[in-house]
Structure formats: structure tokens, C-alpha cells
Amino acid sequence: MKIRDIKTFTVDCFRTNWVFVKVYTDSGVDGVGEATLEYKEKALVGAVEHIKESLVGQNPLEIEKHWHSIYRDAYWRGGAVLMSALSAVEMALWDILGKHLNVPVYQLLGGKVNDTVRIYVNGWFAGAKTPKEFGEKARIAAKRGITAMKWDPFGKSYLEISNKDLTLALECIGEVRAAVGEDVDLLIEGHGRFNIPTGIKIAKELEQFKPMFFEEPVPPDDLDALKAVRDKSPVAISAGERLYTRWDYKRMFDLMAADYIQPDISHAGGIMELKKIAAEAECRYIPFAPHNPSGPIANAATLQLAATCPNFSVLEIMYSDVEWRKDVVNEQLEYSCGYMKIPDRPGLGIEINEDECAKHPYKPHTLRHYTGALTDIRPAKTKFYF
């Protein structure tokens, strides 16, 4: 079996563009992966083209060998663009291997530890602006059976936050807590936006709401800053969506800078790299809570991985999505009482429809975090999954 081609499919999904990668073989067994990078898609597609040059004609089943060679030969190691391209191709190779052996990918990683995984939802707040509107959106989600939800209540703030804006953010969290009661976990997103004293100040204010964790309170560039916040925070701190590979995570683990780790399967190196990162976290009794707000193929791959990790804690997933998600993939999600079932189909258990992907071509989108448009995460017409 040899790789004969690799193609990318860039699909508009309102807040960003999904970037799907498909690896074709000469035996007719093809695999899919996802490299969705939250913007910078053109650079990402170019990076996949470079990987294609080295892989066409190679045996797709030699996954570890290819990963090592691509990572080593990039010279400029790591970073979001190169690692996302590599992550997607690696996922696709696991998909090919699973289909070739007619088993789900989790079986190739040692089999299931978990038949189901707990989820928390992102995007449930779409369109909300005021604290009361957040409360109403949260109440609707809870009635649908959601048991954990995440959002960023901090408006346009960057590095520091005024007392007025902090009071508004706390009012928002209070409305959500009142709406859903004590049985729903709240996860507060910081989007890496604050300096050390502000992060500590916010963390202390959050304690009254009993959050599951406060995510990425400081920018991802300095893990010492993250540790400084964690050391003085009365609530658990999570981070890691903007770290790449086990080498980035080594320093986080050495510092014990976070209580939950959140590597992203589309950015940190793919399935096996996250398996290695999760194993190192397991040695330190750190829960594994993958970052997963992207598209359906990343979600499918993360579910396969989560099935095999003893220290898996909770998985992020989008609460709703563009209507055409159901057209561009044959996704089959099974959800009940806050948990998602691990699919048992061969490979990753998901396929893309190339013709449908072409109907939703690339559109430029920009970062919303500092513009006041953070909650404009979904179009008016969406499909709810739960």
C-alpha cells in the first residue's frame, strides 16, 4: 500500500474555516484528518502541501516513522501551522490503518478504558450579550441535559480589567449559576488575555461560583506566569491548547503550572502525540481535558483517543453548529445524560463528502476576542446536537 495523493478541503463554518485533510492510497483505503487552525488557513494549506511532497509514494502504515521524519525535517520545529498540518496527516494515517485492519482506532491504542466520555459544551451562549441573556441560554442548555458548560464572560478586556467590567462578568457568571443550579459544572474561559495580578484577582472572585476550572488566565507564551497565577488561585487552573508536542508540555509538567491539561488533537501533533502527553500527565495525577472546539473530524479523533486514557476527565464539544455540518460529513454522535458514546466503526468512523465541502468554500474570518463580538459564534440558523 502506498500514498498516492493528499488533498485539503477548506470549508467555511461561520466563525472560522474547517480544514480537512484526506490521504489517498493506491489500494482504495483513504483516511481523513482535521487541521482547523482558527484562521491562517492559507498558511496551513501550504504546510500540508510540503508534507505531501515527502509522503507520496510512502507506506501509510508507518505512522511513527513519518511523524518523526516530518517533525525533524521541518527544521523550524513546532508552532501552530506546522504542527496542525502534521496533526491532520497523522490522524488520517491512523484512519487508514484502522480501516485496513477493520477496527476502530481506539483498538490500535490498547483498547477502551472508557465506553463513554463526559462532555462540556461551548457555543451554548451564541448571541447572548447581557447577563440575563446568558442565564436564559444556560437554562435552555441545562434543560437539554447539559451537565457542564464553558464561556468567556470578560468582554473586550486585555491584560487588565476595570472594576466595572469585572463586576459585569461576575454578574454574568452569577446569572448562569442561578439558572442551572449546583449540579451543572461551570468552566470559565480566559482566552489567555490577562496579566499575572489580574489573573489572580479574577481567580479569587471566581471561587464563590465553584467553577470546575479557570482556563488560560494568562497568555500562553510564559508558563512561569501561568504557574504564578496557579500558585495563588483558589480555583483549579487549566491550560495547554496553545502548546505543541510533548516537549512543550514537559516544561508545563516540570513546573506543575496547571491543574488540568488541554492539548488539541488538531494542533499538538495528532492522536499518538496526545496519547503520550496524556500518559505523562497521568504520572502526575493531572486530569486530561482535551481542547476540542473545532470540527467533526477532530471530534471523532479525540473521542477515539479519550476512550484509551485512564486520566481522561472531560471533553469540549460545540453545542451547535452550522446547518451544513451534517452534509459535509457522515457524523453519528450518540449523547445521553452528559456523556458521549465512543463510536465503534473502523478507523475514525467518519467520512467527508467532497462535493458538499466544495459548496462552502473558504471565507476570511477574524479574531473576535477583543472586538466585543465574542458571542457571535454561530449564525442565526444552527443545528443543535443535544
C-alpha positions in Angstrom: 0.0 0.0 0.0 1.3 3.4 -1.0 0.2 7.0 -0.5 -0.8 8.4 -3.9 -2.2 11.9 -3.0 -3.1 14.2 -0.2 -5.7 16.9 -0.5 -7.1 19.7 1.7 -10.7 20.8 1.9 -11.2 24.3 3.4 -14.9 24.7 4.5 -16.5 27.9 5.8 -18.1 27.3 9.2 -19.1 30.9 10.1 -16.6 31.7 13.0 -13.6 30.2 11.1 -12.9 27.6 8.4 -12.6 23.9 8.9 -9.5 22.5 7.2 -10.0 18.8 6.4 -7.1 16.7 5.1 -7.6 13.5 3.1 -4.9 11.0 2.4 -5.5 8.7 -0.6 -3.8 5.3 -1.2 -3.3 3.1 -4.2 -5.4 0.3 -2.5 -8.5 2.4 -2.3 -8.3 2.8 1.5 -8.3 6.5 2.3 -8.1 8.4 5.6 -9.3 11.8 6.9 -7.9 14.2 9.4 -8.5 17.8 10.5 -6.1 20.8 10.9 -8.6 23.6 11.6 -6.4 26.4 12.9 -8.8 29.2 13.8 -7.6 31.5 11.0 -4.4 31.4 9.0 -5.8 28.7 6.8 -3.8 29.7 3.7 -0.5 29.1 5.5 -1.9 25.8 6.8 -2.8 24.5 3.4 0.7 25.4 2.2 2.2 23.4 5.1 0.1 20.4 4.1 1.5 20.7 0.5 5.0 20.5 1.9 4.2 17.3 3.8 2.6 15.8 0.7 5.9 16.2 -1.2 7.6 13.9 1.3 4.8 11.3 1.8 3.5 10.5 -1.7 4.8 7.0 -2.6 5.4 6.1 1.1 3.7 3.3 3.1 0.9 4.9 5.1 1.1 2.3 7.9 4.5 3.5 9.1 2.9 6.3 11.2 5.5 6.8 13.9 8.3 6.9 11.3 6.5 9.5 9.2 5.7 11.7 12.2 9.3 11.7 13.3 10.7 12.5 9.9 8.3 15.3 9.2 8.8 16.9 12.6 12.6 16.5 12.4 12.9 17.7 8.8 10.8 20.8 9.3 13.9 22.4 10.9 11.8 25.2 12.4 10.2 22.8 14.8 6.8 23.2 16.4 4.4 26.1 16.1 0.7 26.2 15.2 0.9 26.0 11.4 3.4 23.2 11.0 2.1 21.1 13.9 -1.5 21.5 12.7 -0.6 20.2 9.3 1.3 17.3 10.8 -1.6 16.6 13.2 -4.1 16.2 10.4 -2.0 14.0 8.3 -1.2 11.8 11.3 -4.9 11.4 12.1 -5.6 10.4 8.5 -2.9 7.7 8.7 -4.4 6.2 11.8 -7.8 6.3 10.0 -6.2 4.3 7.1 -4.6 1.8 9.5 -7.9 1.2 11.3 -9.8 0.7 8.1 -7.1 -1.6 6.8 -7.4 -3.8 9.8 -11.2 -3.2 10.1 -11.0 -2.0 13.7 -11.6 1.4 15.4 -8.5 3.4 16.2 -9.0 3.0 19.9 -8.3 -0.7 19.5 -4.9 0.1 18.0 -4.1 2.3 21.0 -4.7 -0.6 23.5 -8.4 -0.7 23.7 -11.1 1.1 25.7 -10.7 2.3 29.2 -13.9 4.4 28.7 -17.0 3.3 26.8 -18.4 6.9 27.2 -16.8 10.2 27.9 -18.2 13.2 29.8 -18.5 16.4 27.7 -18.8 20.1 28.3 -20.3 22.4 25.7 -19.0 25.5 24.1 -21.1 27.9 22.0 -24.3 27.4 24.0 -24.3 31.2 24.6 -24.5 32.2 21.0 -25.9 35.7 20.6 -26.1 36.5 24.3 -25.0 40.0 25.3 -26.4 40.7 28.8 -26.0 38.6 32.0 -29.7 37.8 31.9 -29.5 36.6 28.3 -26.6 34.3 29.3 -28.7 33.0 32.1 -31.6 32.2 29.7 -29.3 30.5 27.3 -27.8 28.4 30.1 -31.2 27.4 31.4 -32.2 26.1 27.9 -28.9 24.1 27.6 -29.5 22.6 31.1 -33.0 21.5 30.1 -31.4 19.7 27.1 -29.4 17.6 29.5 -26.1 19.5 29.5 -24.1 19.0 32.7 -21.1 21.2 32.1 -20.7 24.5 30.1 -17.9 26.9 29.3 -17.7 30.5 28.2 -15.7 33.7 28.4 -17.6 36.5 30.3 -14.8 39.1 30.1 -15.9 41.2 27.1 -13.1 43.0 25.3 -10.6 43.1 28.2 -6.9 42.5 27.6 -4.2 42.2 30.3 -6.2 44.2 32.8 -9.9 44.6 33.5 -11.7 47.5 35.1 -13.8 47.1 38.2 -16.9 47.9 36.2 -16.2 45.2 33.6 -15.2 42.7 36.2 -18.5 43.3 38.1 -20.4 42.8 34.9 -18.5 39.5 34.2 -19.2 38.3 37.7 -22.9 39.2 37.4 -23.0 37.1 34.2 -21.5 34.1 35.9 -23.9 34.6 38.8 -26.9 34.6 36.4 -25.7 31.4 34.8 -25.1 29.7 38.2 -28.5 30.7 39.4 -30.1 29.4 36.1 -28.5 26.0 36.2 -28.1 25.3 39.9 -25.3 23.5 41.6 -25.5 20.2 39.6 -24.1 21.8 36.4 -20.3 22.5 36.2 -19.2 25.9 35.0 -15.9 26.3 33.2 -14.7 29.9 32.9 -12.6 30.8 29.8 -9.9 33.4 30.0 -8.6 33.1 26.4 -5.1 33.9 27.6 -5.9 37.5 28.0 -4.8 38.7 31.4 -1.5 39.6 33.2 -0.5 37.9 36.5 -2.1 40.2 39.1 -5.4 40.4 37.1 -5.5 36.7 36.6 -5.1 36.2 40.4 -7.7 38.8 41.1 -10.2 37.2 38.8 -9.5 33.7 40.1 -10.2 34.8 43.7 -13.5 36.3 42.6 -14.5 33.1 40.8 -14.2 31.0 43.9 -17.8 31.9 45.0 -19.2 30.2 41.9 -17.4 26.9 42.4 -16.1 26.6 38.8 -14.6 23.4 37.6 -11.7 25.4 36.3 -10.5 28.8 35.1 -9.0 28.3 31.6 -5.9 30.0 30.3 -5.8 33.1 32.6 -2.6 34.4 31.1 -1.1 34.4 27.6 0.4 31.1 26.5 3.9 32.5 26.0 5.2 32.2 29.5 4.5 29.1 31.7 6.1 30.8 34.7 3.3 33.4 34.6 0.7 30.6 34.4 2.3 29.0 37.5 2.3 32.3 39.3 -1.5 32.5 38.9 -2.0 28.8 39.8 0.0 29.2 43.0 -2.3 31.9 44.3 -5.6 30.7 42.7 -8.3 29.2 45.0 -9.8 27.5 41.9 -8.3 24.9 39.5 -6.4 26.3 36.5 -6.5 24.7 33.1 -4.3 25.4 30.0 -2.5 24.0 27.1 -4.5 24.5 23.9 -1.6 26.6 22.5 1.2 24.2 23.4 2.6 21.8 20.8 4.1 18.4 21.3 5.4 16.6 24.4 8.4 18.9 24.5 6.3 22.0 25.2 4.3 20.0 27.8 7.5 18.8 29.5 8.1 22.3 30.9 4.5 22.7 32.0 4.7 19.4 33.8 8.1 20.3 35.4 6.5 23.5 36.7 3.2 21.9 37.7 1.7 25.0 36.1 -1.8 23.8 35.6 -4.4 21.5 37.3 -6.0 20.3 34.0 -4.2 20.0 30.7 -5.9 20.8 27.4 -3.8 19.8 24.3 -5.7 20.0 21.0 -5.5 16.9 18.7 -5.5 19.2 15.6 -2.5 21.3 16.8 -0.3 19.3 19.2 0.7 16.5 17.0 -2.2 14.3 16.5 -3.5 11.1 18.1 -0.3 9.4 19.3 1.3 12.7 20.5 -1.7 13.4 22.7 -1.6 9.8 24.0 2.0 10.4 25.1 1.2 13.8 26.6 -1.8 12.3 28.5 0.4 9.4 29.8 2.9 11.9 31.2 0.1 13.8 32.9 -1.2 10.5 34.3 2.1 10.0 36.1 1.5 13.3 37.8 -2.2 12.8 38.6 -3.2 15.6 36.3 -6.6 15.3 34.6 -6.7 15.2 30.8 -9.3 17.5 29.3 -8.7 17.9 25.5 -9.4 21.2 23.8 -11.9 20.4 21.1 -14.0 23.3 19.7 -13.2 22.6 16.0 -14.9 20.4 13.5 -16.4 16.9 13.2 -13.2 15.0 12.3 -11.2 16.4 15.1 -14.0 15.5 17.4 -14.1 11.9 16.0 -10.4 11.5 16.5 -10.5 12.9 20.0 -13.2 10.5 21.0 -11.1 7.6 19.8 -8.2 8.9 21.9 -10.3 9.7 25.0 -11.5 6.1 25.1 -8.0 4.9 25.9 -6.8 7.4 28.5 -7.3 6.4 32.2 -6.9 10.1 33.3 -9.4 11.4 30.8 -11.7 13.9 32.6 -14.0 15.9 30.3 -14.1 16.7 26.6 -15.1 20.0 25.0 -17.6 19.9 22.1 -19.6 22.5 20.3 -23.2 22.7 21.4 -24.5 23.6 17.9 -23.0 24.2 14.5 -23.7 25.4 11.0 -26.5 23.5 9.3 -24.2 22.1 6.7 -22.1 20.2 9.2 -24.5 17.3 8.7 -23.9 17.5 4.9 -20.1 17.6 4.7 -19.6 14.6 7.0 -21.5 11.5 7.9 -21.1 12.1 11.6 -23.1 10.0 14.1 -23.0 11.3 17.6 -24.6 9.4 20.5 -25.2 11.5 23.6 -27.0 10.8 26.8 -27.0 12.4 30.3 -23.9 14.4 29.9 -21.8 11.6 28.2 -20.9 10.8 24.7 -20.5 7.2 23.4 -17.3 6.1 21.8 -18.0 5.1 18.2 -17.0 1.5 17.2 -16.8 1.9 13.4 -13.4 1.2 11.7 -10.8 3.9 11.7 -12.0 7.2 13.0 -15.5 6.2 12.0 -16.2 9.3 9.9 -16.0 10.4 6.2 -16.2 13.7 4.4 -18.4 14.4 1.4 -16.0 16.2 -1.0 -18.8 17.6 -3.2 -20.6 19.1 -0.2 -17.3 20.6 1.1 -16.9 22.4 -2.2 -20.3 24.1 -1.7 -19.0 26.0 1.3 -15.6 27.4 0.2 -13.2 29.4 2.3 -14.3 32.8 3.7 -12.0 35.1 5.6 -12.8 35.4 9.3 -11.0 37.4 12.0 -10.5 37.0 15.7 -13.4 38.2 17.8 -12.0 38.1 21.3 -11.1 41.8 21.6 -13.8 43.4 19.4 -16.9 42.9 21.6 -18.2 40.2 19.2 -17.1 37.2 21.1 -20.5 35.7 21.5 -21.3 35.9 17.7 -20.1 32.4 17.4 -23.0 30.9 15.4 -25.2 32.1 12.5 -29.0 32.7 13.1 -29.8 29.2 11.8 -27.9 26.4 13.6 -28.3 22.7 14.2 -28.4 21.6 17.9 -26.7 18.3 18.7 -28.1 17.8 22.2 
